[in-house]
Amino acid sequence: MKKEQKGVTLIALVVMIIIIIVIATVTTYSGVNTLQESKEKKMIVELEMIQHAILEIYTKYKTVGMESYLVGEELSKDEIPTEYYGFISSTAFLTTAKKEEKYYLLNQDILKEAGITNCDYTYIVNYSRGEVMNSEIQETASGRILYMSNEFKAFE
C-alpha cells in the first residue's frame, strides 16, 4: 500500500515563484512610472507658479514704472540653453531692447526675495512676454520641453 503524500511539488513551487516575480516587476514598474510622472507634474506646476509671479511683478512694474521690480540676473543669448532658441525673442538681445524685454535668471535667493518659495530649480524669465523656462532641466523624461509664455505652453 502506497502512502499518500501531501505537500507542494517542485513544479508548483516554481510556478508560484514566477508569478510572484511577475507581480513584483509590474508593481515596481508602475511605482517608478508614477514617481516620474509626479516629478514632471511638480516641474510643470512650478513653471506655472513662476509665470504667475512674474506676470504679477510685471503688472506692478507697468503700474508704478519702477525698474527695480524687474529682478534677476540679465542674460545674454549664449547663456540660454539652445533647446529654447526656437521660442525666445531675438529682439531681447539688441542693445535697444527695453529692460522688461530682456531675459533674466531667477535663482533661489531672488525667488525668495520676490516672495516665491518652495521652488527646487532656477528659472529664465522674460517679463514682457510672460516667458518662463527651467534653466537646469530643459525637458522632462517623456520629452516635453519645460517652456511657457503668454501664448504657448511647450509641455501640452
Stockholm file with secondary structure:
# STOCKHOLM 1.0

chainA/1-156         MKKEQKGVTLIALVVMIIIIIVIATVTTYSGVNTLQESKEKKMIVELEMIQHAILEIYTKYKTVGMESYLVGEELSKDEIPTEYYGFISSTAFLTTAKKEEKYYLLNQDILKEAGITNCDYTYIVNYSRGEVMNSEIQETASGRILYMSNEFKAFE
#=GR chainA/1-156 SS CCCCCCSCCHHHHHHHHHHHHHHHHHHHHHHHHHHHHHHHHHHHHHHHHHHHHHHHHHHHHHHHCCGGGSCSEECCGGGSCGGGTTTSCGGGGSTTCCGGGSEEEECHHHHHHTTCCSCCSCEEEETTTTEEEESSCCBCTTCCBCEECSSCBTTC
#=GC SS_cons         CCCCCCSCCHHHHHHHHHHHHHHHHHHHHHHHHHHHHHHHHHHHHHHHHHHHHHHHHHHHHHHHCCGGGSCSEECCGGGSCGGGTTTSCGGGGSTTCCGGGSEEEECHHHHHHTTCCSCCSCEEEETTTTEEEESSCCBCTTCCBCEECSSCBTTC
//
